[in-house]
């Protein structure tokens, strides 16, 4: 996942970089540094996005029932 895709996913999930940093045990500056890197964002961040999407999807299903 690119940094741009990561930021778009955060927007969709209404999450901030600060929340992500806290959940991953990182400093905000460390997360922001990913923007300057040519590498993909770390796997832990991708997994966090996936789990947040799944969690919120499950919450929506429960709310609809």
Secondary structure by P-SEA (a helix, b strand, c coil): ccaaaaaaaaaaacccaaaaaaaacccaaaaaacccccccccaaaaaaaaaaaaaaaaaaaaaac
